[in-house]
Amino acid sequence: MSEHRLDEIDRRIIAALTEDARVPLVSLAARVHLSRNAVKQRMDRMEREGVIAGYTVVSGRAGRSRVSAIVMVYRSDRMRGGGVIAEISRIPEVRRCDVMSGDFDLLVSLEAESMDRIGEIWEMLAALPGVSNTVTAVSLTRVIDRE
């Protein structure tokens, strides 16, 4: 289902879930003036159709700042075999990993609690068999965040 086919109630459900993915179903039903079962059926339909792709927890950042970095990885095997990507997928601070064209093979986006942890992850990536070079850039300030 494309987004233009969503009705106003579907959009209100999505807005409420975007604001708080853990909102109780009873509260959500009251907000959109439907029964609990009707809201559940709509959510199930939107999940099946890919309108709702998942629910997530975004950790609070009150009192602490997170460090973002990207690591560009050059693989000596030029992407033959999945060992490097399998290892990268096990690192919880990896937010995204893209296969790239050009000089570097992978673009790994990290978000960690500290620069020390970014350094640990960099050491892990650089030590992986098949990785011959890396370039790391640390974010100084985030000026746009659309995630």
N, CA, C and O atoms as a GROMACS GRO file, in nm:
protein
  588
    1MET      N    1   0.086  -0.118   0.000
    1MET     CA    2   0.000   0.000   0.000
    1MET      C    3   0.089   0.122   0.000
    1MET      O    4   0.179   0.133   0.083
    2SER      N    5   0.067   0.212  -0.089
    2SER     CA    6   0.145   0.335  -0.090
    2SER      C    7   0.085   0.433   0.009
    2SER      O    8  -0.032   0.424   0.045
    3GLU      N    9   0.167   0.527   0.053
    3GLU     CA   10   0.125   0.618   0.159
    3GLU      C   11   0.004   0.702   0.119
    3GLU      O   12  -0.073   0.742   0.207
    4HIS      N   13  -0.015   0.732  -0.008
    4HIS     CA   14  -0.129   0.814  -0.048
    4HIS      C   15  -0.261   0.740  -0.029
    4HIS      O   16  -0.367   0.802  -0.036
    5ARG      N   17  -0.258   0.610  -0.005
    5ARG     CA   18  -0.380   0.534   0.018
    5ARG      C   19  -0.414   0.523   0.167
    5ARG      O   20  -0.518   0.467   0.203
    6LEU      N   21  -0.330   0.574   0.251
    6LEU     CA   22  -0.358   0.572   0.393
    6LEU      C   23  -0.467   0.674   0.423
    6LEU      O   24  -0.466   0.785   0.370
    7ASP      N   25  -0.562   0.634   0.507
    7ASP     CA   26  -0.663   0.732   0.544
    7ASP      C   27  -0.616   0.812   0.665
    7ASP      O   28  -0.508   0.788   0.719
    8GLU      N   29  -0.697   0.906   0.706
    8GLU     CA   30  -0.659   0.996   0.816
    8GLU      C   31  -0.633   0.919   0.945
    8GLU      O   32  -0.541   0.952   1.019
    9ILE      N   33  -0.712   0.817   0.972
    9ILE     CA   34  -0.692   0.739   1.095
    9ILE      C   35  -0.559   0.665   1.089
    9ILE      O   36  -0.486   0.662   1.188
   10ASP      N   37  -0.526   0.604   0.974
   10ASP     CA   38  -0.397   0.538   0.959
   10ASP      C   39  -0.283   0.636   0.986
   10ASP      O   40  -0.187   0.604   1.056
   11ARG      N   41  -0.294   0.756   0.930
   11ARG     CA   42  -0.189   0.856   0.951
   11ARG      C   43  -0.179   0.898   1.098
   11ARG      O   44  -0.069   0.922   1.148
   12ARG      N   45  -0.292   0.906   1.166
   12ARG     CA   46  -0.289   0.941   1.309
   12ARG      C   47  -0.228   0.828   1.391
   12ARG      O   48  -0.156   0.854   1.487
   13ILE      N   49  -0.255   0.703   1.354
   13ILE     CA   50  -0.193   0.589   1.423
   13ILE      C   51  -0.042   0.593   1.404
   13ILE      O   52   0.033   0.576   1.500
   14ILE      N   53   0.002   0.614   1.281
   14ILE     CA   54   0.147   0.621   1.253
   14ILE      C   55   0.211   0.737   1.329
   14ILE      O   56   0.320   0.722   1.384
   15ALA      N   57   0.145   0.851   1.332
   15ALA     CA   58   0.200   0.967   1.404
   15ALA      C   59   0.214   0.936   1.554
   15ALA      O   60   0.314   0.970   1.616
   16ALA      N   61   0.112   0.871   1.610
   16ALA     CA   62   0.118   0.837   1.753
   16ALA      C   63   0.229   0.736   1.780
   16ALA      O   64   0.300   0.748   1.880
   17LEU      N   65   0.244   0.638   1.693
   17LEU     CA   66   0.349   0.537   1.711
   17LEU      C   67   0.488   0.597   1.690
   17LEU      O   68   0.584   0.556   1.754
   18THR      N   69   0.498   0.693   1.601
   18THR     CA   70   0.625   0.761   1.578
   18THR      C   71   0.665   0.840   1.702
   18THR      O   72   0.782   0.845   1.739
   19GLU      N   73   0.566   0.901   1.766
   19GLU     CA   74   0.590   0.978   1.888
   19GLU      C   75   0.628   0.886   2.004
   19GLU      O   76   0.718   0.918   2.082
   20ASP      N   77   0.559   0.770   2.014
   20ASP     CA   78   0.584   0.675   2.123
   20ASP      C   79   0.545   0.536   2.076
   20ASP      O   80   0.427   0.500   2.079
   21ALA      N   81   0.643   0.458   2.031
   21ALA     CA   82   0.616   0.325   1.977
   21ALA      C   83   0.563   0.229   2.083
   21ALA      O   84   0.514   0.121   2.050
   22ARG      N   85   0.573   0.268   2.209
   22ARG     CA   86   0.527   0.180   2.318
   22ARG      C   87   0.392   0.225   2.374
   22ARG      O   88   0.353   0.179   2.482
   23VAL      N   89   0.323   0.312   2.305
   23VAL     CA   90   0.193   0.359   2.353
   23VAL      C   91   0.100   0.238   2.367
   23VAL      O   92   0.091   0.157   2.275
   24PRO      N   93   0.032   0.225   2.480
   24PRO     CA   94  -0.060   0.113   2.497
   24PRO      C   95  -0.170   0.118   2.392
   24PRO      O   96  -0.218   0.225   2.354
   25LEU      N   97  -0.209   0.001   2.345
   25LEU     CA   98  -0.311  -0.010   2.242
   25LEU      C   99  -0.442   0.057   2.284
   25LEU      O  100  -0.508   0.120   2.202
   26VAL      N  101  -0.478   0.045   2.410
   26VAL     CA  102  -0.601   0.107   2.460
   26VAL      C  103  -0.593   0.259   2.448
   26VAL      O  104  -0.689   0.324   2.407
   27SER      N  105  -0.477   0.316   2.484
   27SER     CA  106  -0.459   0.461   2.473
   27SER      C  107  -0.460   0.506   2.329
   27SER      O  108  -0.519   0.609   2.295
   28LEU      N  109  -0.395   0.428   2.243
   28LEU     CA  110  -0.393   0.461   2.100
   28LEU      C  111  -0.534   0.458   2.042
   28LEU      O  112  -0.572   0.545   1.965
   29ALA      N  113  -0.612   0.357   2.080
   29ALA     CA  114  -0.750   0.345   2.032
   29ALA      C  115  -0.833   0.466   2.075
   29ALA      O  116  -0.912   0.518   1.997
   30ALA      N  117  -0.815   0.510   2.198
   30ALA     CA  118  -0.889   0.626   2.246
   30ALA      C  119  -0.850   0.752   2.169
   30ALA      O  120  -0.936   0.836   2.140
   31ARG      N  121  -0.722   0.766   2.135
   31ARG     CA  122  -0.676   0.885   2.062
   31ARG      C  123  -0.735   0.894   1.922
   31ARG      O  124  -0.760   1.003   1.872
   32VAL      N  125  -0.757   0.777   1.858
   32VAL     CA  126  -0.807   0.780   1.720
   32VAL      C  127  -0.956   0.745   1.713
   32VAL      O  128  -1.013   0.733   1.605
   33HIS      N  129  -1.018   0.729   1.829
   33HIS     CA  130  -1.163   0.706   1.840
   33HIS      C  131  -1.208   0.579   1.768
   33HIS      O  132  -1.308   0.579   1.695
   34LEU      N  133  -1.133   0.471   1.791
   34LEU     CA  134  -1.170   0.339   1.741
   34LEU      C  135  -1.156   0.239   1.854
   34LEU      O  136  -1.098   0.270   1.959
   35SER      N  137  -1.209   0.119   1.834
   35SER     CA  138  -1.191   0.014   1.933
   35SER      C  139  -1.047  -0.036   1.929
   35SER      O  140  -0.975  -0.018   1.831
   36ARG      N  141  -1.008  -0.099   2.037
   36ARG     CA  142  -0.875  -0.156   2.046
   36ARG      C  143  -0.852  -0.255   1.932
   36ARG      O  144  -0.747  -0.254   1.868
   37ASN      N  145  -0.951  -0.340   1.906
   37ASN     CA  146  -0.938  -0.441   1.800
   37ASN      C  147  -0.926  -0.377   1.661
   37ASN      O  148  -0.849  -0.425   1.578
   38ALA      N  149  -1.002  -0.270   1.637
   38ALA     CA  150  -0.995  -0.203   1.507
   38ALA      C  151  -0.856  -0.143   1.485
   38ALA      O  152  -0.802  -0.149   1.374
   39VAL      N  153  -0.798  -0.085   1.590
   39VAL     CA  154  -0.664  -0.029   1.579
   39VAL      C  155  -0.563  -0.140   1.555
   39VAL      O  156  -0.474  -0.126   1.472
   40LYS      N  157  -0.575  -0.250   1.627
   40LYS     CA  158  -0.484  -0.364   1.610
   40LYS      C  159  -0.491  -0.418   1.468
   40LYS      O  160  -0.388  -0.450   1.409
   41GLN      N  161  -0.610  -0.429   1.412
   41GLN     CA  162  -0.626  -0.477   1.275
   41GLN      C  163  -0.559  -0.382   1.176
   41GLN      O  164  -0.494  -0.426   1.081
   42ARG      N  165  -0.575  -0.252   1.197
   42ARG     CA  166  -0.511  -0.154   1.109
   42ARG      C  167  -0.358  -0.164   1.120
   42ARG      O  168  -0.289  -0.159   1.018
   43MET      N  169  -0.307  -0.177   1.241
   43MET     CA  170  -0.163  -0.189   1.259
   43MET      C  171  -0.111  -0.316   1.191
   43MET      O  172  -0.008  -0.313   1.124
   44ASP      N  173  -0.181  -0.427   1.210
   44ASP     CA  174  -0.142  -0.552   1.146
   44ASP      C  175  -0.139  -0.538   0.994
   44ASP      O  176  -0.046  -0.585   0.929
   45ARG      N  177  -0.240  -0.473   0.937
   45ARG     CA  178  -0.246  -0.452   0.792
   45ARG      C  179  -0.129  -0.367   0.746
   45ARG      O  180  -0.063  -0.400   0.648
   46MET      N  181  -0.102  -0.258   0.818
   46MET     CA  182   0.008  -0.170   0.779
   46MET      C  183   0.143  -0.241   0.792
   46MET      O  184   0.235  -0.213   0.714
   47GLU      N  185   0.157  -0.331   0.888
   47GLU     CA  186   0.279  -0.411   0.900
   47GLU      C  187   0.293  -0.505   0.780
   47GLU      O  188   0.399  -0.514   0.720
   48ARG      N  189   0.185  -0.576   0.746
   48ARG     CA  190   0.187  -0.668   0.632
   48ARG      C  191   0.223  -0.596   0.502
   48ARG      O  192   0.296  -0.650   0.419
   49GLU      N  193   0.172  -0.476   0.487
   49GLU     CA  194   0.192  -0.402   0.363
   49GLU      C  195   0.321  -0.320   0.362
   49GLU      O  196   0.352  -0.252   0.264
   50GLY      N  197   0.396  -0.326   0.471
   50GLY     CA  198   0.524  -0.257   0.475
   50GLY      C  199   0.517  -0.110   0.511
   50GLY      O  200   0.619  -0.041   0.508
   51VAL      N  201   0.398  -0.061   0.544
   51VAL     CA  202   0.386   0.079   0.586
   51VAL      C  203   0.454   0.097   0.721
   51VAL      O  204   0.523   0.197   0.744
   52ILE      N  205   0.436  -0.001   0.809
   52ILE     CA  206   0.507  -0.005   0.937
   52ILE      C  207   0.610  -0.116   0.923
   52ILE      O  208   0.575  -0.234   0.914
   53ALA      N  209   0.738  -0.078   0.922
   53ALA     CA  210   0.846  -0.175   0.900
   53ALA      C  211   0.903  -0.229   1.031
   53ALA      O  212   0.979  -0.325   1.029
   54GLY      N  213   0.868  -0.169   1.143
   54GLY     CA  214   0.920  -0.217   1.270
   54GLY      C  215   0.901  -0.113   1.378
   54GLY      O  216   0.859   0.000   1.353
   55TYR      N  217   0.933  -0.154   1.497
   55TYR     CA  218   0.924  -0.068   1.614
   55TYR      C  219   1.062  -0.067   1.676
   55TYR      O  220   1.132  -0.169   1.674
   56THR      N  221   1.102   0.045   1.730
   56THR     CA  222   1.237   0.054   1.782
   56THR      C  223   1.240   0.138   1.909
   56THR      O  224   1.148   0.214   1.939
   57VAL      N  225   1.347   0.121   1.983
   57VAL     CA  226   1.373   0.202   2.101
   57VAL      C  227   1.491   0.292   2.068
   57VAL      O  228   1.595   0.244   2.023
   58VAL      N  229   1.477   0.419   2.090
   58VAL     CA  230   1.586   0.513   2.074
   58VAL      C  231   1.628   0.554   2.214
   58VAL      O  232   1.552   0.613   2.289
   59SER      N  233   1.752   0.520   2.248
   59SER     CA  234   1.796   0.545   2.384
   59SER      C  235   1.803   0.694   2.411
   59SER      O  236   1.839   0.774   2.324
   60GLY      N  237   1.768   0.731   2.533
   60GLY     CA  238   1.772   0.870   2.573
   60GLY      C  239   1.913   0.923   2.577
   60GLY      O  240   2.007   0.850   2.607
   61ARG      N  241   1.927   1.047   2.546
   61ARG     CA  242   2.060   1.106   2.544
   61ARG      C  243   2.077   1.210   2.653
   61ARG      O  244   2.174   1.285   2.653
   62ALA      N  245   1.982   1.215   2.745
   62ALA     CA  246   1.989   1.315   2.851
   62ALA      C  247   2.114   1.295   2.934
   62ALA      O  248   2.140   1.186   2.984
   63GLY      N  249   2.192   1.399   2.946
   63GLY     CA  250   2.309   1.395   3.031
   63GLY      C  251   2.431   1.330   2.968
   63GLY      O  252   2.537   1.325   3.029
   64ARG      N  253   2.417   1.278   2.845
   64ARG     CA  254   2.533   1.219   2.782
   64ARG      C  255   2.522   1.238   2.632
   64ARG      O  256   2.413   1.236   2.574
   65SER      N  257   2.636   1.256   2.570
   65SER     CA  258   2.634   1.273   2.426
   65SER      C  259   2.696   1.149   2.362
   65SER      O  260   2.784   1.085   2.421
   66ARG      N  261   2.651   1.118   2.244
   66ARG     CA  262   2.702   1.004   2.171
   66ARG      C  263   2.798   1.053   2.065
   66ARG      O  264   2.791   1.167   2.021
   67VAL      N  265   2.887   0.966   2.026
   67VAL     CA  266   2.987   0.998   1.926
   67VAL      C  267   2.952   0.924   1.797
   67VAL      O  268   2.927   0.804   1.798
   68SER      N  269   2.950   0.998   1.686
   68SER     CA  270   2.922   0.938   1.556
   68SER      C  271   3.049   0.941   1.473
   68SER      O  272   3.127   1.036   1.479
   69ALA      N  273   3.068   0.835   1.396
   69ALA     CA  274   3.185   0.828   1.307
   69ALA      C  275   3.150   0.742   1.186
   69ALA      O  276   3.058   0.661   1.190
   70ILE      N  277   3.225   0.763   1.081
   70ILE     CA  278   3.216   0.673   0.968
   70ILE      C  279   3.354   0.613   0.945
   70ILE      O  280   3.456   0.678   0.965
   71VAL      N  281   3.353   0.488   0.904
   71VAL     CA  282   3.478   0.419   0.871
   71VAL      C  283   3.464   0.369   0.728
   71VAL      O  284   3.373   0.294   0.695
   72MET      N  285   3.556   0.413   0.644
   72MET     CA  286   3.560   0.364   0.506
   72MET      C  287   3.660   0.248   0.503
   72MET      O  288   3.776   0.263   0.543
   73VAL      N  289   3.613   0.134   0.456
   73VAL     CA  290   3.691   0.011   0.462
   73VAL      C  291   3.731  -0.032   0.321
   73VAL      O  292   3.646  -0.042   0.232
   74TYR      N  293   3.860  -0.056   0.302
   74TYR     CA  294   3.910  -0.111   0.177
   74TYR      C  295   3.942  -0.258   0.201
   74TYR      O  296   4.020  -0.292   0.289
   75ARG      N  297   3.881  -0.344   0.121
   75ARG     CA  298   3.903  -0.487   0.135
   75ARG      C  299   3.998  -0.536   0.027
   75ARG      O  300   3.981  -0.505  -0.091
   76SER      N  301   4.098  -0.609   0.068
   76SER     CA  302   4.194  -0.662  -0.028
   76SER      C  303   4.130  -0.766  -0.120
   76SER      O  304   4.177  -0.786  -0.231
   77ASP      N  305   4.025  -0.831  -0.074
   77ASP     CA  306   3.958  -0.933  -0.156
   77ASP      C  307   3.850  -0.872  -0.247
   77ASP      O  308   3.784  -0.945  -0.321
   78ARG      N  309   3.833  -0.740  -0.241
   78ARG     CA  310   3.737  -0.667  -0.325
   78ARG      C  311   3.598  -0.729  -0.318
   78ARG      O  312   3.532  -0.748  -0.420
   79MET      N  313   3.554  -0.759  -0.196
   79MET     CA  314   3.417  -0.802  -0.165
   79MET      C  315   3.388  -0.947  -0.202
   79MET      O  316   3.273  -0.984  -0.223
   80ARG      N  317   3.489  -1.028  -0.211
   80ARG     CA  318   3.465  -1.171  -0.233
   80ARG      C  319   3.452  -1.236  -0.096
   80ARG      O  320   3.544  -1.232  -0.016
   81GLY      N  321   3.338  -1.296  -0.071
   81GLY     CA  322   3.313  -1.359   0.059
   81GLY      C  323   3.244  -1.262   0.154
   81GLY      O  324   3.259  -1.141   0.141
   82GLY      N  325   3.168  -1.316   0.248
   82GLY     CA  326   3.090  -1.234   0.339
   82GLY      C  327   3.143  -1.226   0.480
   82GLY      O  328   3.073  -1.178   0.569
   83GLY      N  329   3.266  -1.271   0.503
   83GLY     CA  330   3.320  -1.273   0.638
   83GLY      C  331   3.330  -1.138   0.704
   83GLY      O  332   3.296  -1.123   0.822
   84VAL      N  333   3.376  -1.038   0.630
   84VAL     CA  334   3.392  -0.904   0.688
   84VAL      C  335   3.256  -0.846   0.725
   84VAL      O  336   3.239  -0.792   0.834
   85ILE      N  337   3.160  -0.858   0.635
   85ILE     CA  338   3.027  -0.804   0.663
   85ILE      C  339   2.962  -0.879   0.779
   85ILE      O  340   2.893  -0.818   0.860
   86ALA      N  341   2.982  -1.009   0.787
   86ALA     CA  342   2.926  -1.087   0.899
   86ALA      C  343   2.983  -1.037   1.032
   86ALA      O  344   2.910  -1.026   1.130
   87GLU      N  345   3.112  -1.008   1.035
   87GLU     CA  346   3.174  -0.957   1.159
   87GLU      C  347   3.123  -0.818   1.192
   87GLU      O  348   3.095  -0.788   1.307
   88ILE      N  349   3.111  -0.733   1.091
   88ILE     CA  350   3.061  -0.597   1.112
   88ILE      C  351   2.919  -0.601   1.168
   88ILE      O  352   2.884  -0.520   1.254
   89SER      N  353   2.837  -0.693   1.120
   89SER     CA  354   2.698  -0.700   1.164
   89SER      C  355   2.686  -0.738   1.312
   89SER      O  356   2.581  -0.717   1.372
   90ARG      N  357   2.790  -0.793   1.369
   90ARG     CA  358   2.788  -0.832   1.512
   90ARG      C  359   2.822  -0.716   1.606
   90ARG      O  360   2.810  -0.730   1.728
   91ILE      N  361   2.863  -0.603   1.552
   91ILE     CA  362   2.901  -0.488   1.634
   91ILE      C  363   2.777  -0.403   1.658
   91ILE      O  364   2.725  -0.345   1.563
   92PRO      N  365   2.728  -0.394   1.782
   92PRO     CA  366   2.601  -0.325   1.805
   92PRO      C  367   2.604  -0.175   1.774
   92PRO      O  368   2.499  -0.117   1.747
   93GLU      N  369   2.719  -0.114   1.776
   93GLU     CA  370   2.728   0.030   1.748
   93GLU      C  371   2.721   0.062   1.599
   93GLU      O  372   2.711   0.179   1.561
   94VAL      N  373   2.726  -0.039   1.514
   94VAL     CA  374   2.715  -0.016   1.369
   94VAL      C  375   2.570   0.017   1.337
   94VAL      O  376   2.481  -0.066   1.360
   95ARG      N  377   2.546   0.135   1.286
   95ARG     CA  378   2.412   0.180   1.252
   95ARG      C  379   2.379   0.152   1.106
   95ARG      O  380   2.263   0.138   1.068
   96ARG      N  381   2.485   0.144   1.023
   96ARG     CA  382   2.462   0.124   0.881
   96ARG      C  383   2.592   0.078   0.817
   96ARG      O  384   2.701   0.117   0.859
   97CYS      N  385   2.580  -0.006   0.716
   97CYS     CA  386   2.697  -0.049   0.640
   97CYS      C  387   2.654  -0.057   0.494
   97CYS      O  388   2.564  -0.132   0.460
   98ASP      N  389   2.720   0.020   0.409
   98ASP     CA  390   2.688   0.025   0.266
   98ASP      C  391   2.806  -0.025   0.186
   98ASP      O  392   2.922   0.004   0.217
   99VAL      N  393   2.777  -0.103   0.080
   99VAL     CA  394   2.879  -0.140  -0.017
   99VAL      C  395   2.890  -0.022  -0.113
   99VAL      O  396   2.789   0.027  -0.164
  100MET      N  397   3.013   0.022  -0.137
  100MET     CA  398   3.035   0.145  -0.214
  100MET      C  399   3.105   0.116  -0.346
  100MET      O  400   3.173   0.014  -0.361
  101SER      N  401   3.088   0.206  -0.440
  101SER     CA  402   3.171   0.206  -0.560
  101SER      C  403   3.291   0.296  -0.531
  101SER      O  404   3.289   0.372  -0.435
  102GLY      N  405   3.393   0.286  -0.612
  102GLY     CA  406   3.509   0.372  -0.593
  102GLY      C  407   3.621   0.304  -0.518
  102GLY      O  408   3.631   0.181  -0.519
  103ASP      N  409   3.706   0.383  -0.454
  103ASP     CA  410   3.825   0.329  -0.390
  103ASP      C  411   3.795   0.240  -0.270
  103ASP      O  412   3.860   0.137  -0.252
  104PHE      N  413   3.699   0.279  -0.189
  104PHE     CA  414   3.669   0.202  -0.069
  104PHE      C  415   3.548   0.114  -0.094
  104PHE      O  416   3.458   0.150  -0.170
  105ASP      N  417   3.545  -0.002  -0.029
  105ASP     CA  418   3.441  -0.101  -0.053
  105ASP      C  419   3.321  -0.088   0.039
  105ASP      O  420   3.208  -0.114  -0.002
  106LEU      N  421   3.345  -0.048   0.163
  106LEU     CA  422   3.237  -0.039   0.262
  106LEU      C  423   3.239   0.097   0.330
  106LEU      O  424   3.345   0.154   0.356
  107LEU      N  425   3.120   0.148   0.358
  107LEU     CA  426   3.104   0.269   0.438
  107LEU      C  427   3.027   0.226   0.562
  107LEU      O  428   2.910   0.190   0.554
  108VAL      N  429   3.094   0.231   0.677
  108VAL     CA  430   3.036   0.184   0.802
  108VAL      C  431   3.007   0.305   0.890
  108VAL      O  432   3.097   0.381   0.925
  109SER      N  433   2.879   0.322   0.927
  109SER     CA  434   2.839   0.432   1.014
  109SER      C  435   2.827   0.381   1.156
  109SER      O  436   2.760   0.280   1.181
  110LEU      N  437   2.891   0.450   1.249
  110LEU     CA  438   2.895   0.410   1.389
  110LEU      C  439   2.832   0.516   1.477
  110LEU      O  440   2.835   0.634   1.445
  111GLU      N  441   2.775   0.471   1.588
  111GLU     CA  442   2.732   0.561   1.694
  111GLU      C  443   2.764   0.491   1.825
  111GLU      O  444   2.711   0.384   1.854
  112ALA      N  445   2.850   0.553   1.905
  112ALA     CA  446   2.898   0.489   2.028
  112ALA      C  447   2.891   0.585   2.145
  112ALA      O  448   2.868   0.705   2.129
  113GLU      N  449   2.911   0.531   2.263
  113GLU     CA  450   2.907   0.609   2.387
  113GLU      C  451   3.029   0.699   2.406
  113GLU      O  452   3.022   0.800   2.476
  114SER      N  453   3.141   0.663   2.343
  114SER     CA  454   3.263   0.739   2.368
  114SER      C  455   3.360   0.726   2.251
  114SER      O  456   3.347   0.638   2.167
  115MET      N  457   3.457   0.816   2.249
  115MET     CA  458   3.564   0.807   2.150
  115MET      C  459   3.647   0.681   2.173
  115MET      O  460   3.697   0.621   2.077
  116ASP      N  461   3.662   0.641   2.299
  116ASP     CA  462   3.735   0.518   2.327
  116ASP      C  463   3.670   0.399   2.259
  116ASP      O  464   3.738   0.313   2.202
  117ARG      N  465   3.536   0.393   2.264
  117ARG     CA  466   3.466   0.282   2.199
  117ARG      C  467   3.480   0.290   2.047
  117ARG      O  468   3.495   0.186   1.982
  118ILE      N  469   3.477   0.411   1.989
  118ILE     CA  470   3.500   0.426   1.845
  118ILE      C  471   3.638   0.370   1.811
  118ILE      O  472   3.655   0.300   1.711
  119GLY      N  473   3.737   0.401   1.894
  119GLY     CA  474   3.873   0.349   1.872
  119GLY      C  475   3.879   0.198   1.879
  119GLY      O  476   3.947   0.135   1.798
  120GLU      N  477   3.808   0.139   1.975
  120GLU     CA  478   3.804  -0.008   1.986
  120GLU      C  479   3.743  -0.071   1.860
  120GLU      O  480   3.793  -0.171   1.809
  121ILE      N  481   3.636  -0.011   1.813
  121ILE     CA  482   3.570  -0.064   1.693
  121ILE      C  483   3.661  -0.049   1.572
  121ILE      O  484   3.670  -0.141   1.491
  122TRP      N  485   3.728   0.065   1.560
  122TRP     CA  486   3.823   0.084   1.451
  122TRP      C  487   3.930  -0.023   1.453
  122TRP      O  488   3.964  -0.079   1.349
  123GLU      N  489   3.985  -0.053   1.572
  123GLU     CA  490   4.086  -0.158   1.583
  123GLU      C  491   4.032  -0.293   1.540
  123GLU      O  492   4.100  -0.369   1.472
  124MET      N  493   3.907  -0.323   1.579
  124MET     CA  494   3.844  -0.449   1.540
  124MET      C  495   3.831  -0.457   1.388
  124MET      O  496   3.863  -0.559   1.327
  125LEU      N  497   3.783  -0.347   1.326
  125LEU     CA  498   3.764  -0.347   1.181
  125LEU      C  499   3.897  -0.360   1.108
  125LEU      O  500   3.908  -0.437   1.013
  126ALA      N  501   3.997  -0.285   1.152
  126ALA     CA  502   4.127  -0.287   1.085
  126ALA      C  503   4.194  -0.423   1.096
  126ALA      O  504   4.274  -0.459   1.009
  127ALA      N  505   4.163  -0.499   1.200
  127ALA     CA  506   4.226  -0.629   1.222
  127ALA      C  507   4.154  -0.743   1.150
  127ALA      O  508   4.205  -0.856   1.149
  128LEU      N  509   4.040  -0.718   1.092
  128LEU     CA  510   3.966  -0.825   1.025
  128LEU      C  511   4.044  -0.878   0.904
  128LEU      O  512   4.098  -0.800   0.826
  129PRO      N  513   4.050  -1.011   0.889
  129PRO     CA  514   4.114  -1.068   0.770
  129PRO      C  515   4.042  -1.018   0.644
  129PRO      O  516   3.919  -1.021   0.636
  130GLY      N  517   4.119  -0.972   0.548
  130GLY     CA  518   4.060  -0.920   0.426
  130GLY      C  519   4.052  -0.768   0.422
  130GLY      O  520   4.032  -0.710   0.315
  131VAL      N  521   4.067  -0.702   0.537
  131VAL     CA  522   4.066  -0.556   0.542
  131VAL      C  523   4.210  -0.508   0.529
  131VAL      O  524   4.295  -0.542   0.611
  132SER      N  525   4.236  -0.429   0.425
  132SER     CA  526   4.373  -0.383   0.405
  132SER      C  527   4.394  -0.237   0.441
  132SER      O  528   4.508  -0.193   0.460
  133ASN      N  529   4.284  -0.160   0.450
  133ASN     CA  530   4.300  -0.019   0.484
  133ASN      C  531   4.166   0.036   0.534
  133ASN      O  532   4.060  -0.013   0.496
  134THR      N  533   4.173   0.137   0.617
  134THR     CA  534   4.053   0.208   0.664
  134THR      C  535   4.083   0.356   0.672
  134THR      O  536   4.198   0.398   0.689
  135VAL      N  537   3.978   0.436   0.659
  135VAL     CA  538   3.985   0.580   0.684
  135VAL      C  539   3.867   0.611   0.774
  135VAL      O  540   3.754   0.574   0.742
  136THR      N  541   3.891   0.679   0.884
  136THR     CA  542   3.785   0.709   0.981
  136THR      C  543   3.766   0.859   0.992
  136THR      O  544   3.863   0.935   0.997
  137ALA      N  545   3.640   0.901   0.997
  137ALA     CA  546   3.606   1.041   1.018
  137ALA      C  547   3.505   1.047   1.132
  137ALA      O  548   3.409   0.971   1.135
  138VAL      N  549   3.528   1.138   1.225
  138VAL     CA  550   3.440   1.154   1.342
  138VAL      C  551   3.355   1.279   1.321
  138VAL      O  552   3.404   1.383   1.277
  139SER      N  553   3.228   1.266   1.353
  139SER     CA  554   3.135   1.379   1.341
  139SER      C  555   3.163   1.479   1.454
  139SER      O  556   3.170   1.442   1.571
  140LEU      N  557   3.178   1.605   1.417
  140LEU     CA  558   3.198   1.709   1.516
  140LEU      C  559   3.065   1.763   1.568
  140LEU      O  560   3.049   1.784   1.689
  141THR      N  561   2.971   1.785   1.478
  141THR     CA  562   2.839   1.838   1.514
  141THR      C  563   2.738   1.786   1.414
  141THR      O  564   2.763   1.786   1.294
  142ARG      N  565   2.624   1.743   1.463
  142ARG     CA  566   2.515   1.702   1.373
  142ARG      C  567   2.423   1.821   1.354
  142ARG      O  568   2.365   1.871   1.450
  143VAL      N  569   2.408   1.865   1.231
  143VAL     CA  570   2.327   1.982   1.203
  143VAL      C  571   2.192   1.944   1.141
  143VAL      O  572   2.098   2.024   1.147
  144ILE      N  573   2.180   1.825   1.083
  144ILE     CA  574   2.052   1.775   1.034
  144ILE      C  575   2.042   1.629   1.074
  144ILE      O  576   2.137   1.553   1.055
  145ASP      N  577   1.928   1.589   1.129
  145ASP     CA  578   1.907   1.451   1.171
  145ASP      C  579   1.768   1.410   1.130
  145ASP      O  580   1.671   1.446   1.196
  146ARG      N  581   1.755   1.335   1.024
  146ARG     CA  582   1.625   1.293   0.973
  146ARG      C  583   1.594   1.148   1.004
  146ARG      O  584   1.498   1.093   0.949
  147GLU      N  585   1.671   1.084   1.088
  147GLU     CA  586   1.647   0.943   1.119
  147GLU      C  587   1.534   0.927   1.216
  147GLU      O  588   1.501   0.814   1.253
   0.00000   0.00000   0.00000
